[in-house]
Amino acid sequence: SPEAELMLLVDYEALTQAPAQVMQLVYQFIDQPYFDHDFNNLEYREEEFDTMMKTPDLHTVKRQVKYQPRATILPPDLFDKFSELSFWERDLNSQASRISKQD
């Protein structure tokens, strides 16, 4: 779309493994001065919304930003099928910007 250049996709692994560096890139993207975040002192919960959507803890942010690998609950064939749909991990000649662990 014409607004694609305004979109920034941020990879979970990149953000959780190097939060300060990724956030500096986010601030550069939005052309704002960097705000020094405390990545060891965060907490956020949206229990009411998550309960309504039947997605417990989906919007819960734990105290410390850190990478936590998660095992899939999907059968291997479905996991493989859906992992191919991760469009944000491929270069599709989009005008959108992307921060990933490979960048």
C-alpha positions as CSV (number, residue, x, y, z in Angstrom):
1,S,0.0,0.0,0.0
2,P,1.1,3.6,-0.3
3,E,1.5,3.7,3.5
4,A,3.8,0.7,3.7
5,E,6.9,2.9,4.1
6,L,5.4,4.0,7.4
7,M,5.3,0.5,8.8
8,L,8.1,-1.0,10.9
9,L,8.1,-4.7,11.7
10,V,10.1,-5.7,14.8
11,D,11.1,-9.3,15.2
12,Y,10.4,-10.7,18.7
13,E,13.8,-12.4,19.0
14,A,15.7,-9.3,18.0
15,L,13.7,-7.1,20.5
16,T,14.1,-9.6,23.4
17,Q,17.8,-10.4,22.8
18,A,18.9,-6.7,22.2
19,P,16.1,-4.5,23.5
20,A,18.2,-1.3,23.9
21,Q,19.7,-1.5,20.4
22,V,16.3,-2.4,18.8
23,M,14.5,0.5,20.6
24,Q,17.2,2.9,19.4
25,L,16.4,1.8,15.8
26,V,12.7,2.3,16.5
27,Y,13.3,5.8,17.7
28,Q,15.4,6.5,14.6
29,F,12.6,5.2,12.4
30,I,10.0,7.5,14.1
31,D,12.5,10.3,14.0
32,Q,12.3,11.0,17.8
33,P,14.9,11.4,20.4
34,Y,15.8,8.2,22.2
35,F,14.2,7.7,25.6
36,D,16.3,5.6,28.0
37,H,14.1,2.6,29.0
38,D,14.6,0.3,32.0
39,F,14.3,-3.1,30.4
40,N,14.6,-4.8,33.8
41,N,11.6,-3.1,35.3
42,L,8.5,-3.5,33.1
43,E,5.1,-5.0,33.7
44,Y,1.9,-4.8,31.9
45,R,-1.3,-7.0,31.9
46,E,-4.5,-6.8,30.0
47,E,-6.4,-9.6,31.8
48,E,-9.9,-8.4,31.0
49,F,-9.3,-8.2,27.3
50,D,-7.3,-11.5,27.2
51,T,-10.1,-13.3,29.1
52,M,-12.8,-11.9,26.7
53,M,-10.7,-13.1,23.8
54,K,-9.9,-16.5,25.5
55,T,-6.2,-15.8,25.1
56,P,-4.9,-15.9,28.7
57,D,-1.7,-13.9,29.2
58,L,-1.4,-13.0,25.5
59,H,-0.8,-9.3,26.4
60,T,1.1,-9.8,29.6
61,V,4.6,-8.2,29.7
62,K,6.9,-9.7,32.3
63,R,9.2,-7.6,34.5
64,Q,12.4,-8.2,32.5
65,V,12.7,-8.1,28.8
66,K,14.5,-11.3,27.8
67,Y,14.3,-14.0,25.2
68,Q,12.3,-17.0,26.2
69,P,12.0,-19.7,23.5
70,R,8.7,-21.5,23.5
71,A,7.8,-24.9,22.4
72,T,5.0,-25.1,19.9
73,I,1.7,-26.9,20.7
74,L,1.1,-27.5,17.1
75,P,1.8,-30.9,15.4
76,P,5.0,-30.7,13.4
77,D,3.3,-30.8,10.0
78,L,1.1,-27.8,10.9
79,F,4.0,-25.9,12.5
80,D,6.0,-26.4,9.3
81,K,3.1,-25.3,7.1
82,F,2.3,-22.2,9.1
83,S,6.0,-21.2,9.5
84,E,6.1,-20.8,5.7
85,L,3.5,-18.0,6.1
86,S,5.9,-15.8,8.1
87,F,5.9,-13.1,5.4
88,W,7.8,-10.6,7.7
89,E,10.9,-12.9,7.6
90,R,11.2,-12.7,3.8
91,D,12.1,-9.8,1.5
92,L,9.0,-9.3,-0.6
93,N,10.0,-6.0,-2.2
94,S,7.9,-4.2,0.4
95,Q,8.4,-0.6,1.3
96,A,7.9,-1.5,4.9
97,S,11.0,-1.4,7.2
98,R,12.0,-4.4,9.3
99,I,14.2,-5.0,12.3
100,S,15.2,-8.6,12.7
101,K,18.0,-10.6,14.3
102,Q,19.7,-10.9,10.9
103,D,19.9,-7.1,10.4
